[in-house]
Amino acid sequence: MARAKTIFTPVEGSARYANHELGQAYSLPFFEEDPTAVDDLVVYLKNTGAAPIEVYRIVIIAFTAGGVQLIQKVTGTQGGGGAAIVPVNMDLGSAETFVGSIEAVQDPDITGLTEVGTLDTFGQLAGEENVHDYPEGIILRQDSAIAISVAVATTILSGNIFFHVLPDA
């Protein structure tokens, strides 16, 4: 008698699917932010579109020890100014551009926002790349926003926020 064969395959992650199948995974790079004071919000990402997006990884390099403090859930209207950050498609062969609508800025002192919850807290060694994976994802529905703040005013901060449009959103 033949035995039934069970084959187990890994579940494909939503970020991989969004990139490989949909061409809708993005990198949001920010460079050399130099805050003016402790607790300054220096990078801001808000989903202003109808389709939810998922932040699945944040990579940060601080050039002063202890430079990054936390990822904040924020509300309010960003006070203007700053440099817009344009998403880059992770599928380099794809002609797809980001189909949603986001507001993403980097500025040494983002104003006008209220911090309403801490999503992640971490320290940083000088010059060390700090990678934060969020297997469950940070879901930004319409008008939801996050920001990155600093613990040391004299640091210079660079990094990347990786996100994708949720499949079948």
N, C-alpha and C positions, 0 to 999 in steps of 0.2 A: 504494500500500500504506500502511495506517495505521501510525503509529509508536506503540509502547507508551509510555505516560506513567507516569513514576515520581513519586509524590508523597511528599515528606519532611515529616514532622511532628515537632515537638520531643517528646522523651520527657517525660511529665508527672512532676514530682518527687513523691516519696512524701509530703512534708508538704502539698503542695497537694491531692493526692488524699485524704489523711486528713481535711483540712478540708472540701473541697468535696463529696466523695462520702459520707464517713462521719461528718462532724461530730465528729471526734475529734482535733483539734489544740488545744493548750492553751498559755496564757501563765502563767508562774509569777513574778509580780512580787514584788520585795523592795524595801524602802524604808528609807533613812537608817540603815544599819548603821554603828555607831560602834565600831570595835574597841578593845580595851584594850592590845594589844601587837603588835609586828611579827610576821608569820607566823601571826596568828590566822586560823582558819577561821571565816568569817562567814555563809556560805550553804551548805546541805547538801541534796542530793537523792538519795534512795535508792529504787530500785524494789523494793518488797516484794511485788509481784504476779507472777503467772505470765506474763502477756503482756509481751514486750519493749517498751520505749519507746525512741524516738530523739530525742536532743537535736540540733536542727539550727541553732539560733542562740542566742547569749548576747549581751545588750546590757548594758553597764555604764557608769555615770557615777560617777566619783570626784571628790570636791570638793577634793582635794589632789593635786598632781602626783605621779606615781609610785605612786599609791594602790593599784592592783591588781597583784598579782604573778602569780598563775597559777591554772589550773584543775587540780585534783588528782584522781587516782583514789584513793579511800580505802577502808579496811576498818575493821571494828569496830562498836561500838554507840555511837551519839551519846549523850553524857552527860546528856541530859535538859535541860529548860528550853528557853528560846527560844520564839519565836512561830511557830506553824504557818503555813505558806504554803498557801493554797488555790488549786488550778489554776482558771483562767478559760477557758471554751471560746472559741476564736477565731471560731467561727461564731455570731455574736450572735443569729441567729434559731433556733438549734438548742436543743432542750430536753435534749440529751444531756449527761450529767455524766460525769466521768472514771470509766471502768469498771474501771480497774486499782486498784492500791494503792500509794501512795507515802508516804514520810516526807520531808517538806520543811520545813526550819526555817531561820530567820534568828536569829542571836544574836551579840552582840559577841565571844564567845569560846566556840566549840563545842569540847567536850572529848570524849575517849574514842575518837578516831579515829586511825588510823595512815595516814600518807601513803605510798602505794606506787608512785606514778608521776605524772609531770607530763604533762598532755595539751596544755597551751597556756601560753605565757608571754608577757606583754606589759607595756608601760609605759602610762602614762596621763598626759595633760595635765589640769590642773585644770579641771573643768567640762566636759570634752570627752566626748561620747558615743562609746563604743568598741563597734563592732559586730563580732562574730566569727561568721562563717558556717562551718558544718561540712558541706560538700556530701556527704561520705561518712557523716555522722552520727556521733554518739557514742552507741553502743548500750548501753543499760542493761538487761541481762537480770536475772532475779530475784536479789535481794540485791546487785546492783552499785550503786555510789554514786560521786558526784562531790562536790567541795566547792570553794568559791572562797576563796582566802586573800589577805591584804593585805601590801604591802611597807612601808607607812607607817602607823604606829599612830594618827596624828592625822587620818586621812581619814574622810570620811563617804561611804558607798557605797550607791548605789541601782541597780536594773537589772531585768532580765527574763531568764528562761530559757524558751525556746520548745521545746516537745516535742510528740510525738504518739505514739499507739499504732501500732506497725507494722502495716500492712495484712496481713490474712490470717495474723496471728500466732496 
